[in-house]
Amino acid sequence: MPDPAGADDPIHATTRLDLTPAPGSSSSWAMISTHTLMETKLLLRNGEQLLLALVIPLLLLVGGAKAGGVVDLGPGRRIDVLTPGVLALAVMSTAFTSLAIATAYERRYGVLKRLGASPLSRSGLLAGKVLSLLVVEAIQLAAICALGLALGWQPSGGLATVLSATLLVLLGTVSFASLGMLMAGTLRAEATLAGANLVYVLMLVGGAVVIPAASYPDWIRSVATAMPSGALAEGLREVLAGEGLGGARVAVLLVWAAGASALTVRSFRWE
């Protein structure tokens, strides 16, 4: 009797498929990578965040370099003093202001709550946000460095300078991101929007970011260099001028990073 399935007939032979269910999620790294890509796309598509992250720092660099004696930047070539400060401003705008505002509204609309209940763990969610920040910052810093070099910026040092500057940027990113998440996780979205923009302006004006700390009165200088904005900007200015990595700048950033991270872990509310 012939096989009804036609197993012995090469013309009618069929390949048996294994349709056994195999439930499960992707690997943690695959989920984090996907979330990082999504976060990066959302930030780059947001006009307001893109303005903070890239347009304003570039405009400040060009305007400050061409402004002549309108703003006193102290001794040294203006572009050499200004470029490290604009690099610090770019880190602050992305890791603090943009992150705080975006996270606050994600929390308000329940996005964080839903993501927290997905196969992506909450630690994976935070890792995706941090990696997204680093991707955006790499784009920012590359654009600012390229424009600075085109305007005549002449950084000093070799590999040691690059490594020291990278360390400062990473510490600054952790410090600002922790502060941004702390604000977004404890305040209402509207309060975070107002507060993050206010802090951004205050640090820009009085935080020794664009204008070096030496140009401020003594009492303001002490406060400014004790803030993460001043520590990062002054540290980058010193490193990129060939003066080496200052231990005091690293210590300030470490204290802010550790303190803000601890407070964020204790007080962050996901909904």
Secondary structure, DSSP 4 states (H G I P E B T S, - for coil): ---TT-TT-TTT--PPP----------HHHHHHHHHHHHHHHHHH-HHHHIIIIIHHHHHHHHHHHSTTSS---SS-HHHHHHHHHHHHHHHIIIIIIHHHHHHHHHHTTHHHHHHTSSS-HHHHHHHHHHHHHHHHHHHHHHHHHHHHHTT-----SHHHHHHHHHHHHHHHHHHHHHHHHHHHHS-HHHHHHHHHHHHHHHHHHSSSSS-GGGS-HHHHHHHHHSHHHHHHHHHHHHHTTS---HHHHHHHHHHHHHHHHHHHHH----
